[in-house]
Every structure is written in C-alpha cells, then in structure tokens.
C-alpha cells in the first residue's frame, strides 16, 4: 500500500468529511497537490493550515473532522485530538558515500543521531560503520521522542542516554540546530553527515560561535530590571509552571517580570513592550537561531538563572523541554 493510499484509508476509516492539512515549511510545495488528490479520491473538503508548523509540539486547531499533520512523528507523551501523523519518511538509502566522508572524523565509539525523516537509515549505517571497526550505539527514546536515535530541537535524550558509551556522535541530516544542542549539552565531538550535499563537517566552530553569542546575550541582560517571560500556547511547548517559577525568581532578586502568552514568537510581535530583556520558555531554538533579530536580549531559562546569580557561568546548560 502506498503512503497516500494509507492516508486515504485513515480518512475513510474515521468517516471524516472535512480534513485539515498541516505542513512544515519544507513540505509546502506538496500542499496544493495533496489537497487536490485527497478531495478527489476521498470526497472530502480539505483545509490547509497556512500558519508555520514547527513539529509535533505544534498541532493546529482547525474546524475539521480530522487533522493530518505532515512531516513529523508524534510525541508519545502528548494526547492528540483528531490528529493523524503522516510523517513521510525520506527516500531509501541509495549511497553511503556521505558516511564514508564523515568516517575519518569519527572516534572509535560513536552514537548515531538523526531526525524522523532519516530514522530508517540508522540500521544500515550502523552496520556499515561496524564493518569499519567502530563501536556504534543508538540511544533508546524517552516519552517525548518516537524513535531510537531521533533527536528534536528541544530533546536530546537519545544522545545523553548513551553518553558514557561513546566518544562522539554522528548526526545524519541537513541542518545544524538539532545536532548543535547535542554539541553544547555534551562535551564531545559531533560530526554532521549531510545526505543532500554528500559532505561531512565538525560542529565545533558553529558550537563555539553560538556559545559566544549566548554569553553576549547574558552580559547584555545583566543589568536588566524588567523582564518579559514568554509562554507558548503550543501543545508541546507550554511551560507555564516554569514561567511562574522564573517570575518568582526575578521578584526574589528585586527585578520585575511579566508573563506574555503567545502562539508564534517573532521579533515584530514583541516590539513596543517596555521590557529590558526577554526570557523564552517556548521552543529553545527561538533564542538560539534568531538571536540577532531581537532588539532586546532573548534568554533561555538557564541563562536567566545566570543573570540572576542563581546559576554559575561554568554551569551553562542548553535548554531542553522534557516530559
């Protein structure tokens, strides 16, 4: 059964008359074509969510019988209502040349990491590296991750669970953000093997640059008196209890803090508020990737603790959302 046939079977099985489609940015090119095919073959009306989708933590609320969330695997600890995850695994592994490009950079004992798109590549890559003499570990998931070896932009459990058994990591994927969290969290080399470019790179320089940016943000916020603490509305990002704790911590240190509830956190949406610095309890990548776009410093919760003197600089930690 093809992937689209499986989706149509789910739609018919749930007797849906209206179907919502939610795409990550990278799959938007498929939206019109898939909506047309579903409407013609299933006899339903499709509604495409035009809002950005950042992961299984971010499922749209839509006035439909069934929401089809594309490109991500569900988070096991969350309860979803009327949602079918259509996670579209990537193509078959056609060549191991990009792994061979990475192999000289790897230590003997290596942990394998990837996103859901390439999860089915991990077993043959493990076999290939073991034939070359490496000891390979693939970490089991926690309650927020669906598959072994899978990392999210906010959850690196599959890396930390094998930390004592490896001397470094090999990440299979195209971007820097997911493996960057591992490189900051664990003081061991992280090598990225990029299947699209067929190349490999060490994340050390990127890691060091990002840490310099984070330390600069902490320094800029050191004398801030008024903080805005951002809380997400998204199902898998909402950390209200943490935000309330941070607000109390600020007040304990004689600073002012207000809570801001948001769905989409973006620089233009935060303009005009009289705050000296922001503290982000939503997706951790907001503070990391868009740091230069915010007028005021954008801190993670752990960085806020450093500003307040509750955490030492030497105990810098990368923010994770854990169940």
URWOJO-V494287 format. One record per backbone hydrogen bond with DSSP energy under -1.0 kcal/mol. CO is the residue of the C=O (numbers start at 1). NH is the residue of the N-H. E is the energy in kcal/mol with one decimal. If there is no record, write none. Layout:
CO&NH&E ; CO&NH&E
This chain:
2&6&-2.2 ; 3&7&-1.9 ; 4&8&-2.6 ; 5&9&-2.1 ; 6&10&-1.8 ; 7&11&-2.2 ; 8&12&-2.4 ; 9&13&-2.6 ; 10&14&-1.7 ; 11&16&-2.0 ; 12&15&-1.3 ; 17&45&-2.2 ; 18&65&-1.3 ; 18&66&-1.3 ; 19&47&-2.6 ; 20&68&-3.8 ; 21&49&-3.0 ; 22&70&-2.7 ; 24&27&-2.0 ; 25&28&-1.5 ; 27&30&-1.9 ; 28&31&-1.8 ; 30&34&-2.5 ; 31&35&-2.6 ; 32&36&-2.3 ; 33&37&-2.2 ; 34&38&-2.7 ; 35&39&-2.4 ; 36&40&-2.5 ; 37&41&-2.4 ; 38&42&-2.6 ; 39&43&-1.2 ; 45&19&-2.8 ; 47&21&-2.6 ; 55&58&-1.9 ; 57&236&-2.7 ; 62&64&-2.2 ; 66&20&-3.0 ; 67&84&-3.1 ; 68&22&-2.6 ; 69&86&-2.6 ; 75&78&-1.9 ; 82&67&-3.2 ; 84&69&-2.4 ; 86&71&-1.9 ; 96&100&-2.2 ; 97&101&-1.8 ; 98&102&-1.0 ; 99&103&-2.0 ; 102&105&-1.9 ; 103&106&-1.5 ; 108&135&-2.1 ; 109&167&-2.7 ; 110&137&-2.3 ; 111&170&-2.9 ; 113&172&-2.8 ; 114&151&-2.5 ; 115&118&-1.1 ; 116&119&-1.1 ; 117&90&-2.9 ; 118&121&-2.0 ; 119&122&-1.2 ; 121&125&-2.0 ; 122&126&-2.9 ; 123&127&-2.4 ; 124&128&-2.2 ; 125&129&-2.5 ; 126&130&-2.4 ; 127&131&-2.0 ; 129&134&-2.3 ; 130&133&-1.6 ; 135&110&-3.0 ; 137&112&-2.6 ; 139&149&-2.4 ; 143&77&-1.7 ; 147&150&-1.6 ; 149&114&-2.2 ; 154&321&-2.4 ; 155&152&-2.1 ; 156&159&-1.3 ; 156&160&-2.3 ; 157&161&-2.7 ; 160&163&-1.1 ; 162&165&-1.7 ; 168&111&-2.2 ; 169&191&-2.8 ; 170&113&-2.4 ; 171&193&-3.0 ; 176&180&-2.2 ; 177&181&-1.6 ; 179&183&-2.3 ; 180&184&-2.0 ; 181&185&-2.3 ; 182&186&-3.0 ; 186&188&-2.3 ; 189&169&-2.3 ; 190&203&-2.3 ; 191&171&-3.2 ; 192&201&-1.9 ; 193&173&-1.8 ; 194&198&-1.9 ; 199&194&-2.9 ; 201&192&-3.0 ; 203&207&-3.1 ; 204&208&-2.7 ; 205&209&-2.3 ; 206&210&-2.6 ; 207&211&-2.4 ; 208&212&-1.9 ; 209&213&-2.0 ; 210&214&-2.5 ; 211&215&-2.4 ; 212&216&-1.9 ; 213&217&-2.1 ; 214&218&-2.2 ; 215&219&-2.2 ; 216&220&-2.4 ; 217&221&-1.6 ; 219&222&-1.0 ; 221&224&-1.5 ; 225&256&-3.3 ; 226&276&-3.1 ; 226&277&-1.2 ; 227&258&-2.2 ; 228&279&-2.8 ; 229&260&-2.9 ; 230&281&-1.7 ; 231&262&-2.7 ; 234&237&-1.6 ; 234&238&-1.4 ; 239&243&-2.2 ; 240&244&-2.6 ; 241&245&-2.0 ; 242&246&-2.3 ; 243&247&-2.3 ; 244&248&-2.1 ; 245&249&-2.0 ; 246&250&-2.4 ; 247&251&-2.2 ; 248&252&-2.0 ; 249&253&-1.2 ; 250&255&-2.7 ; 251&254&-1.6 ; 256&227&-2.7 ; 258&229&-3.3 ; 260&231&-3.2 ; 262&233&-2.1 ; 267&270&-1.2 ; 273&275&-1.8 ; 277&228&-2.2 ; 278&299&-2.8 ; 279&230&-3.1 ; 283&286&-1.8 ; 285&289&-2.8 ; 290&293&-2.0 ; 297&278&-3.1 ; 299&280&-3.2 ; 300&304&-2.2 ; 301&305&-1.7 ; 302&306&-1.3 ; 303&307&-2.2 ; 304&308&-2.0 ; 305&310&-2.5 ; 305&311&-1.2 ; 312&315&-1.5 ; 313&316&-1.2
